[in-house]
Amino acid sequence: GQAFFKSAIDMVSRVIKAIEEDKLPIEDGFSKNLHHISSCDGDGAYNILSMFTINNRILGSAAAGRELSFFTCVTLRCHDNIRQTMFIPCDLFADDGERPHYFRGNDPGANLSTEKYYHRFVEDTEELTEAVFRSASYHQCATFIAGALERMKTMKKVLVGKEERTVVRLFGHKVANEEGRGDTNFPTPTPAPSVEILWVTLHRPEYYSFTANERLCDLHKCEPGNMDGSTKIFNESSNYILRDKYYRECFFAMLKHMAYWHMLRNEEEVASWLLWERQSVLVHPVESSEALESIKNNVVFQLMLNKFFDCKATPLMLPTGLSVGIRNYMIYNGNMAITNCLPPGLVVTADVASGVDTT
């Protein structure tokens, strides 16, 4: 129970302290570390999942030849704070009664390697969050977490609880191998070929939760897909969402996060389209009425809002057993392949952003 978690956290904290005091690289404390970063949802929330294995050399006789590993999850908002953390010691997976609890009730079985449990944990978290995770380096994850800590410092927010502080401290170290430490080189912002291509892109599985649906459910008191869009309703919806400066900042950060996420697999093309659209709305201070209008007339924002309304896409016969994200993508991609145009129910007045003078 709680005593076990506390002793596991205490051990990790001691290892971190040892490498901090001697300014050692992360590998001296944790011989293995694997990481995945998720796409973000429409509130800018995303997760960093990790697996760490404590380096037995640092523990000495306390390790007694065992492999001591644990999983962590850090939930962040891309323009704001670290929202929560999770810490799971892998010793728990030895207990047949306890194990299914950490895998959404579906027991992966006993005696798997730590890496196999970790990859299953990543898959389960994908299903749970309806996001898509991509493999990332320790340095990339540390950069994201350092950015969030910097924002929290500015906003005078602090991490509470030993678990949160310990999990976050895991990401404050250098790495032994300096290769791969370079910051991500973003591609030159470039306009997308068409609104149609952007619409299909924004229905890829990683964009399944990239919506304003929760806010629009509050406003319109109905579930997504049950309401026809119109210019009047669309304006009302845009004004409702964008009146909040916090959300305007969030939208800027979401575009940058997704560009970064695409670069984890060197998808320069999609990243460059998002950066182009972001550049077009960044020309005005976030608190200004011009910023509100520029986001309102931004094609990515308009397409994102349209996901709430019934856009009159033709239903397609699809195989069973697909994830919601893949199913959704196949419907909209299939419609585009058949009709070669946007669904008739879409309310889009914007085009791909025109050039922005950034001099």
N, C-alpha and C positions, 0 to 999 in steps of 0.2 A: 504494500500500500504506500501511503505517504512517506513512511520512513525509508523505504527502498528508493523512491524518487529523490528524496532529499540526499541520501548518501551518494547516489549516482551524480547528482548535480554538484555536490561537494567535491567529488573526485575530479570531475571535469574542470571545476574552478581551480583546483590545486595545480592541475596540468597547465592551465592557461597562465596562472601566476608564475610558474616555473619558467615558461618560455618568454613571458613578458620581462621578468627580472633579468634574464640573460640575453634579451633581444634576439632570440632564436627564431628561425623560420617556422612556419606553421607545421611543416613536416616533422620537425623534431618533437613536437608534442603529439601530433596525430599523423600516423604513418600513411593512412589512406584518407582521402576526402573526395567525394563526388557531389556535384551540384546541378540543379535544374532551376531555370527561371521561367515563370509562366507569362502568358499574354495577360493583359489587364482587362477588367470589366468596365462598364460604363461609369463607374464611380472612381476609376483610376486605381482600383485595388488589384494587387497581384501577390504571388507567393514565391519565395525562394526555398526550395527543398534541398536538404543536404544529408549526407551520410559521413560520419567521422569515425575512424578507428584509432583508439589511443595507442600511441607508440609504447610498447612494453618496456623499452629501454629506460624511459623516463620514470616508469613506475617501479622498476626493479622487482624485488621479491613480492610486492603487493599484487602483481599481475598473475603470478603463479602459472605462467604458460597459457593463460586464457586470452582470447581475442575479445577485447571490450569495445563494443561499437554502439553508436546511438544515431538516431535520426533527429533532425531539427526542421522546423518550418518557421519562417519569418514572414509575416503578412505586413505589407507596406501599402501606403497610398503614394502614387508617383509624384504628387506635388506636396505631400504632407508628411505625416509621422509613421513610425513603426506602430502598427495597430495591435499586434499580438504575436506571441511566439508559442511554439510547441516543442517539447523535448520528450523523445521516446527511447529509453534504453533497450537495446536489442535483446538483452537477457530475458525480457518479458515474453519473447516469441517461443521460449522453451516450454511454456505452460500452455497445454492444449485448451484449457478453459479461457485463458486470457488472450491468446493470440488472435482469434477472429475479431475481437473488439477493435483492433488496430487496422483491420483490413475490411472495414464496412460490413462486418458479419460474415464475410466469405473467407473461410480458412484456406490460406495458401498451402498448408501442410507443414509438417515438422521437418527439422534438420536441413532446411535450405541454406545456401550460403548467404552471408549478410548482403552481398550485392543483389542476389535474386530477390530477397525480401524488399530491398530498397527500390528496385525497379517496379516491383508490384505495388509498393507504396506510392510511387510516382503515378502509375496508371490509375490507381484508386482515387488519388487526389484530383487527377484530370477529370474523372467522371463526376466527382463530387462538386467540383468548382465550375465545370463546363468551360474550362480553359485548356490551353495546350502548353505543355512544358518542353523546354529545349535545354539540352546540355550546355553548361556554362563553366567557365574556369572559376577558381577560388577568387582570383583578382577581380573578375567582373562582378561577382556577388558582393565582394567587399566594397567595391566602388558604389554600388547601389545603396548599401547599408550606411556607408559613410555619408552619402548625400542626405539620407533621411535623418541621420543624427545631427547633421549641420542645420537642417531645417528646424528640427526640434529645439536645438539650442537657441536659434533665433526667436522661436515662438515660446521659449521658456517652458517647454514640455520635458518631462523626465520619464525614464523607464522605471516602473515600480516592480518590485519582486525580484528575488534572486535568480529565478529561472530566466526571465527576460534579459536581465543584465548579463548573465553567464552566456546565453545563446548569442547575444549580440557581440560580446567580447571575443567570441571565436573568430570574428571576421576582421580583427584589427592587427593582423601580422603580415610580415613579409613572406615571400615564398622562396624556397631554395633555388628553384629553376627560374631565372629571370625572364626566360622566353615566355611569350604569351602575356606579359605584364603590360604591354602597350595598351593605351586606351583605344576604344573602338574608333576606327576611322569611318566617319559617316560619308556616304556618297554625296556628290553635288546634288542639291535639290533640283528635281526635274518634273515637269508637268506629266500627269498620267495621260495616256493616249485619248481617253474618253471617259465620260460619266458612266457609260455602260460597263466599262472594264473596272472602274472603281466600285460600282454597285456589286458586281460579282465577287471582287476581292474582299469586300466588307461582309461577305457571307461565307468566307472560308471558316473552317471550324474554330480557328483561334479568335474569330470575331463574334462567336455566338453570343457572348455576354456583353459585347461592346455595344450597348444600347442605352437609351434613356427610359427604358420601360417602367422601372420602379417609380420614377418621378411622375411619369405620365399616367400610370395607374392611379396614383394619388390624386392627380388633377381631374382625370376624366371618369374616375370611379368605374372602370371596366378593365378586363384583362386584355393583354396584347392580341392583336388580330381580330378583335371584335368590333372595330370602329372604322368607318371610312374616313380617309383624310380629305381635307379641303383647304383652300388657301386661308380661310378665316381660322379654322381649327389649328392649322399649322402655325400661324402667327401667334395665336394664343399660347400654344404649347412652347414655342421658342422663347417667348417673353417670360413665361413662367419659369423655365429652366435657367435662362441667362440673366435674370434679375439678380442672381446670386453670384457675387464676385468670386467666391470660393469655387463655384463650378466653372467659371470662365478660366480660372487658373488651372483647374483640373483638366479641362479640355486641351489646353496647350501641352500639358505634361503627358497626357494620354497619347497624343500624336508622337511625341518624342520617345516615349517608352516603347511604343509599337515599332517605331523605326529601329530602335536599338535591338528589340527582340528579333526582328527580321534579319538583322546583321549577325545574329548568333549563327545563322546558317548562310551568311553571305548573300542574302536576297536583296541585292543592292537596288534592283528595279523598284520593288514595292516600297522599300525604305525611302528612296528618293522622292516618290510621289507624296508620301506622308509629310516629309520635310518641306516639300514645295507648298503644300496646303498650310502647314504650320507657319511658314515664313510669311504667308499672305495675311495671317491674322495677328502676327506679332508686331506689326508696324505701329499699332496703337497701344497706349498704356492700358493695362488690364481693367483699371477702374473707370475708364472713359466710356461715354456712350458710343463712340466710334468703334471701340472694341466689341461692344455688344452687337452692333450692326454688322461688323465684319464677320463675326462668328455665325451670326444668323444667316448671312449670305455665303457661308462656306459650304462647299459641296459635300465634304465628309460629314459635317454636322447635320446637314439636311438629310443625307442618306441614312445616317444613324437614327435620326428621329423617325424616319419613315418605317423603320423596323417595327414600330408600335402599331401602325395602322394596317388595315387589310389592303394590301397593294394589288390584289386581284391576280396573283400569279396562278397559272394553271396547275392544278394538282397532278402529280405524276405517280405512276405505280413504281414503288421502290422495294428492293428486297428487305426482309425483316432483319432485326438484329443489328441495325446500324446505330451508331451513337447519334444523339440529337444534332450535334454539330455537323457531322458528315451528311446526315439526312437533309438538313436545312440547306447545306451548300449544294447538294445534288439537285434539289428542287429549283433553286435560283439559277444555277449554272445551266441546267437542262432547259429552263424557260428561255434563257438568253440564246442558247444554241438553236432552239426552234424558231423563236420570233425575231432574233437579232435586234431587239429593242427593249427598253425598260418596261416593267409591268404597267398596265394602264392606270392602276390606282395610285401610282407614286405622285407625290407633290414635290417637285424639284424645280426651283427657279434658277438655281446657281449652275454655273458651268465650272470646269476645271479652272483654278485660279489663273488670272492673267499675270504677267511678269511683275515682279515687285522690285522697285528701285531700292536697294539696300545700302547705297553709298551715303 
